[in-house]
Amino acid sequence: MPDHASWVGLLGPPFFGDLVAFVLYGLTTAQMLVYARGPHRDSSAFRSVIYFLWTIDTLHLVIATYLGYHYLITGRVRSQFLQHVDWSIVALIIVTVRRVGH
């Protein structure tokens, strides 16, 4: 079994990445609220795209947070959890590809 330092090196960056994602999501949500409450000079199709992208971003953050919880809290950093591909990894890849490819 790997030592503590290698676990921190393996799982620390995704944890801090999730924290940064929360901060950026907060900024995106604030910007989204300002946009939604502002004057509607844009077409309804463009506004729908903006709302859709924000919804996909929300879904992405929820799945990434679940994934971190699953591996860091539920798995308690056990190696058998790292050898199993959880459904949330597949869902996160699909949402990310949809978000980037849109």
C-alpha positions in Angstrom: 0.0 0.0 0.0 1.4 3.4 -0.9 2.5 5.8 1.8 0.6 8.9 2.9 2.7 11.3 0.8 1.9 9.4 -2.4 -1.8 9.5 -1.6 -1.6 13.3 -1.0 0.2 13.7 -4.3 -2.4 11.6 -6.1 -5.6 12.9 -4.5 -4.6 16.4 -3.4 -4.6 18.1 -6.9 -8.2 16.9 -7.7 -9.4 18.2 -4.3 -7.9 21.6 -4.8 -9.1 21.6 -8.4 -12.6 21.1 -7.1 -12.2 24.0 -4.7 -11.1 26.3 -7.6 -14.1 25.0 -9.6 -16.4 26.1 -6.7 -14.9 29.6 -6.7 -15.2 29.9 -10.5 -18.7 28.5 -10.4 -19.7 31.1 -7.9 -18.4 33.9 -10.1 -20.2 32.3 -13.1 -23.4 32.1 -11.2 -23.2 35.7 -10.1 -22.5 36.8 -13.7 -25.5 34.6 -14.8 -27.8 36.3 -12.3 -26.7 39.8 -13.4 -27.4 38.7 -17.0 -30.7 37.2 -16.2 -31.9 40.3 -14.3 -30.6 42.7 -16.9 -32.4 44.1 -19.9 -33.1 41.4 -22.5 -31.6 42.8 -25.7 -30.4 39.4 -26.8 -32.6 37.0 -28.7 -34.4 34.3 -26.8 -32.4 31.6 -28.6 -29.1 33.2 -27.4 -30.5 33.5 -23.8 -31.5 29.8 -24.0 -28.0 28.9 -25.0 -26.6 30.9 -22.0 -29.0 29.2 -19.6 -28.3 25.8 -21.1 -24.5 26.2 -20.7 -24.9 27.4 -17.1 -27.1 24.3 -16.4 -24.4 22.0 -17.9 -21.8 23.8 -15.8 -23.9 23.2 -12.7 -24.3 19.5 -13.6 -20.5 19.2 -14.2 -19.7 20.7 -10.8 -22.3 18.4 -9.1 -20.8 15.3 -10.7 -17.2 16.3 -10.0 -18.1 17.0 -6.3 -19.8 13.6 -6.0 -16.8 12.0 -7.6 -14.4 13.6 -5.1 -16.7 12.6 -2.3 -16.9 9.1 -3.5 -13.1 8.6 -3.7 -12.0 10.8 -0.8 -14.7 10.3 1.8 -16.6 7.1 1.0 -13.5 5.3 -0.3 -11.3 6.7 2.5 -8.4 6.5 0.1 -8.5 2.7 -0.2 -6.7 1.3 -3.3 -9.7 -0.9 -4.3 -11.8 2.3 -4.9 -9.1 3.7 -7.2 -9.2 0.5 -9.3 -13.0 0.7 -9.8 -14.4 3.1 -12.5 -17.5 4.7 -10.9 -20.5 5.8 -13.0 -19.6 9.4 -12.1 -16.4 9.3 -14.0 -18.2 8.3 -17.2 -20.9 11.0 -16.6 -18.2 13.6 -15.9 -16.5 12.8 -19.2 -19.8 13.0 -21.1 -20.8 16.3 -19.6 -17.3 17.8 -20.2 -17.3 16.7 -23.8 -20.8 18.1 -24.3 -19.8 21.4 -22.6 -16.6 21.8 -24.6 -18.0 20.5 -27.8 -21.1 22.6 -27.8 
